[in-house]
Amino acid sequence: MSKGTVLITGSSKGLGRALALKFSKNNYSLILHGRNKGDLESVKKEVCKSGVECIVLAGDLKENKTIVRLAELVEQKEIDILINNAAIMSKALVEKIEDSEVDEVINSNLMSVIKLTKRIYSYFLTKKSGMIIQINSTGGLDTSIEHGVYAASKYGLKGFTDALRIEARPRGIRVLGVYPGGMRTTFHNRVGGKKDSDKAMDVEEVAEIIFNLVGYDSVHVKDIVLERMYR
Ligand SMILES: NC(=O)c1ccc[n+]([C@@H]2O[C@H](COP(=O)([O-])OP(=O)(O)OC[C@H]3O[C@@H](n4cnc5c(N)ncnc54)[C@H](OP(=O)(O)O)[C@@H]3O)[C@@H](O)[C@H]2O)c1
């Protein structure tokens, strides 16, 4: 029997895919989401091997219609856990950042998360339970050169997460902030790759740690910082 249903945004690859496989192997049903339908269907094939229900919804989170469709599906399928994982990387000196890039990053990594969370949190309030897991970044706690817009999106997400938790916790809804360092995924390809990617964290290990933070009764896990072992 299914232990619950999880919506994971950005589960067509990387950490989202690893989380989907981890949760499905532990009897959670899934709603997979991303933009690339082909990638999502191949994750679905792997998830189905565990015998759990799996639904795919492809759509760009920057578009309101994707958020509305996801929120409708969430109520139909009575989900228990929302994992806001989808995001994009950005890297440029402040004087060189195009306005279109500012819009793309802030809309993808922050605005869409707030809009989707708002709807799903409202649904969780009706059933007085639920868990929201925000995949942030160590770049949402501390930043460096050329990360101005990415940092703005992830620091903004931290602020939203912290404020939401204050409202949600007394109403029976858990909010977990996850702050990982560099992971071995295609995340940095958009900005020309990353040095030392061989030293980055393995997504299966990161997914396992996140999975192990779910399902407690008397314990509330607030934030977790996952740094890579090798620098
Ligand atoms: N990798 C790292 O080093 C690292 C470090 C710290 C934090 N993180 C965080 O970890 C999370 C996962 O990153 P990852 O490394 O797994 O990245 P990834 O391999 O690039 O995967 C990103 C996922 O997000 C989806 N996505 C991005 N923008 C979207 C949009 N506008 N609409 C719908 N889906 C969208 C992608 O979908 P499609 O490919 O189907 O378009 C993909 O499934 C992110 O929140 C990231 O900030 C990553």
The ligand as an SDF file (V2000), in Angstrom:
LIG
                    3D

 48 52  0  0  0  0  0  0  0  0999 V2000
   23.7310   20.7650   -8.7830 N   0  0  0  0  0  0  0  0  0  0  0  0
   24.2440   21.5490   -7.8650 C   0  0  0  0  0  0  0  0  0  0  0  0
   25.4810   21.7130   -7.7630 O   0  0  0  0  0  0  0  0  0  0  0  0
   23.3340   22.2340   -6.8700 C   0  0  0  0  0  0  0  0  0  0  0  0
   23.9140   22.8540   -5.7590 C   0  0  0  0  0  0  0  0  0  0  0  0
   23.0940   23.4720   -4.8150 C   0  0  0  0  0  0  0  0  0  0  0  0
   21.7290   23.4690   -4.9900 C   0  0  0  0  0  0  0  0  0  0  0  0
   21.1930   22.8720   -6.0830 N   0  0  0  0  0  0  0  0  0  0  0  0
   19.7240   22.9050   -6.2100 C   0  0  0  0  0  0  0  0  0  0  0  0
   19.2380   21.5860   -6.3870 O   0  0  0  0  0  0  0  0  0  0  0  0
   18.0290   21.6210   -7.1620 C   0  0  0  0  0  0  0  0  0  0  0  0
   18.1000   20.5860   -8.2640 C   0  0  0  0  0  0  0  0  0  0  0  0
   19.1820   20.8900   -9.1020 O   0  0  0  0  0  0  0  0  0  0  0  0
   19.8860   19.8030  -10.0470 P   0  0  0  0  0  0  0  0  0  0  0  0
   21.3340   19.9350   -9.8180 O   0  0  0  0  0  0  0  0  0  0  0  0
   19.2330   18.4970   -9.9310 O   0  0  0  0  0  0  0  0  0  0  0  0
   19.5650   20.4700  -11.4600 O   0  0  0  0  0  0  0  0  0  0  0  0
   19.2830   19.8360  -12.9100 P   0  0  0  0  0  0  0  0  0  0  0  0
   19.9290   18.5040  -13.0520 O   0  0  0  0  0  0  0  0  0  0  0  0
   19.6300   20.9170  -13.8760 O   0  0  0  0  0  0  0  0  0  0  0  0
   17.6940   19.6190  -12.8910 O   0  0  0  0  0  0  0  0  0  0  0  0
   16.8390   20.7260  -12.7790 C   0  0  0  0  0  0  0  0  0  0  0  0
   15.4040   20.2820  -12.9350 C   0  0  0  0  0  0  0  0  0  0  0  0
   14.5730   21.4520  -12.8380 O   0  0  0  0  0  0  0  0  0  0  0  0
   13.7070   21.5100  -13.9680 C   0  0  0  0  0  0  0  0  0  0  0  0
   13.4100   22.9030  -14.2940 N   0  0  0  0  0  0  0  0  0  0  0  0
   14.2420   23.9530  -14.3290 C   0  0  0  0  0  0  0  0  0  0  0  0
   13.5810   25.0720  -14.6610 N   0  0  0  0  0  0  0  0  0  0  0  0
   12.2900   24.7260  -14.8450 C   0  0  0  0  0  0  0  0  0  0  0  0
   11.1130   25.4180  -15.2170 C   0  0  0  0  0  0  0  0  0  0  0  0
   11.1220   26.7360  -15.4770 N   0  0  0  0  0  0  0  0  0  0  0  0
    9.9550   24.7430  -15.3160 N   0  0  0  0  0  0  0  0  0  0  0  0
    9.9150   23.4200  -15.0690 C   0  0  0  0  0  0  0  0  0  0  0  0
   10.9980   22.6920  -14.7160 N   0  0  0  0  0  0  0  0  0  0  0  0
   12.1690   23.3370  -14.6180 C   0  0  0  0  0  0  0  0  0  0  0  0
   14.4500   20.7730  -15.0620 C   0  0  0  0  0  0  0  0  0  0  0  0
   13.4960   20.3210  -16.0000 O   0  0  0  0  0  0  0  0  0  0  0  0
   13.8340   20.0200  -17.5740 P   0  0  0  0  0  0  0  0  0  0  0  0
   15.2600   19.6010  -17.6370 O   0  0  0  0  0  0  0  0  0  0  0  0
   12.8680   18.9240  -17.9090 O   0  0  0  0  0  0  0  0  0  0  0  0
   13.6000   21.2800  -18.2860 O   0  0  0  0  0  0  0  0  0  0  0  0
   15.1090   19.6420  -14.2820 C   0  0  0  0  0  0  0  0  0  0  0  0
   14.1970   18.5940  -14.0780 O   0  0  0  0  0  0  0  0  0  0  0  0
   17.8790   23.0790   -7.6130 C   0  0  0  0  0  0  0  0  0  0  0  0
   16.9430   23.7320   -6.7860 O   0  0  0  0  0  0  0  0  0  0  0  0
   19.2560   23.6890   -7.4130 C   0  0  0  0  0  0  0  0  0  0  0  0
   19.2120   25.0720   -7.1400 O   0  0  0  0  0  0  0  0  0  0  0  0
   21.9500   22.2720   -7.0400 C   0  0  0  0  0  0  0  0  0  0  0  0
  1  2  1  0
  2  3  2  0
  2  4  1  0
  4  5  1  0
  4 48  2  0
  5  6  2  0
  6  7  1  0
  7  8  2  0
  8  9  1  0
  8 48  1  0
  9 10  1  0
  9 46  1  0
 10 11  1  0
 11 12  1  0
 11 44  1  0
 12 13  1  0
 13 14  1  0
 14 15  2  0
 14 16  1  0
 14 17  1  0
 17 18  1  0
 18 19  2  0
 18 20  1  0
 18 21  1  0
 21 22  1  0
 22 23  1  0
 23 24  1  0
 23 42  1  0
 24 25  1  0
 25 26  1  0
 25 36  1  0
 26 27  1  0
 26 35  1  0
 27 28  2  0
 28 29  1  0
 29 30  1  0
 29 35  2  0
 30 31  1  0
 30 32  2  0
 32 33  1  0
 33 34  2  0
 34 35  1  0
 36 37  1  0
 36 42  1  0
 37 38  1  0
 38 39  2  0
 38 40  1  0
 38 41  1  0
 42 43  1  0
 44 45  1  0
 44 46  1  0
 46 47  1  0
M  CHG  2   8   1  16  -1
M  END
$$$$
